[in-house]
């Protein structure tokens, strides 16, 4: 009976045991291209939280820049996950109020290089494309500054 109880506990907590969360600080050079042909360049610092569980992966910006895409494989029908042990590589596609969004985040886990893109095509076929490249460093969440 004890073995059965232990087995059931391990099965129900396996998602928790597998869960991993990493926080990255990324310096990104962002290029914004509008359908009119005009461009903007910005340098931003983005904090990303990456969460991996047995159910999927999510890469979410938690800074308030509003310029970096988030991607996830959780409950996402139009998701492509090309991640492996050396890189996170997730692409999403969705439509919101008639606007199409294509997002991609690729992070090389060995070098720290990040590549992001977010293309938004509006109902009137006007588009905005955000492409970013940069370097990320792991944030040591064990060392608190405050």
N, C-alpha and C positions, 0 to 999 in steps of 0.2 A: 504494500500500500504506500509506503514511504517513497519507493522508487517511482511509482506512478505519479504521486503528487509532485515530486521533484521534476519529472519529465514534463508535466503540464505547466509548471512554473517556468521552466526554461523555454518552452514553446511560446508562451504568451509574452514573455519578456525579451524574446530574441530581437524584436525591432528596437527596443531600448538599448540592448547590448551592442547592436550594430551601429546605432546612431553616432554620427560624428559631426562636430561643428567646428568650422575654422573661420577666423576673421582675418581679412586682408586689407591693407591700406595700399591703394593704387594711385600712382601719379600718371594721369592719362592726358595725352594730347588729342583733343577732340576736334574733328572737322565736321561742320554742319553745311550741307549743300541743299539749296532750295531749288524747286523746279524752275524758278525764274533765271537760274544760272548763278545767282550770288552765293557767296560762301562766307563762313565765319570760322575762325579758329580760336579755341580756348584751351587753356591748361587748367585741369581740375584735379582735385584729390577726392577720390571716392573710397568709401569703406564698403567692402562687400562681405556679406555673411554667406558662407557655403555650408549647406547642410546635406549630409548623405545619410540615408537610411536604407533599409532593405526595400522600401517602397519607391525610392527615387532620389533625385538630386535637385536642389534649388540653389540658385546663385542670385542673391538679392542685394541691391545697393541700399544702404541704410543712411547715407548722407542725404542732405537736403538739396542736392544740386538739381535734381529733376532731369538730368541729361543722360543718365546711364541706364541701359536696359536691364531688366531682370528676366531670367529664364528659369524654367522648371520642367521636370518630367512628371510631377505629381498631377494626376487627374487632368492631363493635357492631351487632347486627342491629336493635335497637330504639332507633335514634338519629335525632334530627331536627336538622339543621344549617341554621339560618337566618342564618348568619354572612355578612357582607359586608365591604367595606373600612372601614366605619365602626363595626362592632360584631362581637363574638364572641357567638353565641347558639346554645347547644347544649343539647339536652334528651335524657336517657336514661331508659330504663325497663328494669328487670330484676327477676328473682325469685331469691331466695336462701333456701334451706331453708324454702320456703313463705311467706316474707315478700316483699311487693311493694315496690319502691323506684322512686320517680319523682323524678328530679333535674334541675335546670336551673341554668345559669349564663349570665348575660347581662352583658357588660362593654362599655360605650360607650367606644370608642377615642378619642373626641374630648374628652369631659368627664371620663373616669375613673370614672364611676358604675358600681357593680356591684349586681346583683340576683341573689340565690341562693335556691333553694328545694330542700328535700329532704323528701318525704313518704314515710313508712314505714308500711305497713299490715301488721300481723302476721296470722298464721293465725287468731287469735281475733277479728279485725276491730278490734282496738284500734289506734289510729294516733297517730303523733307527726309534727308538721309543723314544720320549721325554715325560717323565712324571714328573709333578711338583706338589708339595703341599706347602702350605704356608698360610700366614695371610695377609689380606688386611685391609687398613684403608681408610676411605673416605677423600679425599682431599677437604679442604674448599676453593672453588674457589672464595669466597667473600673476603678472606684475601690474599692480594698480598704481596709478599716479596720484590718486586722491583717496 
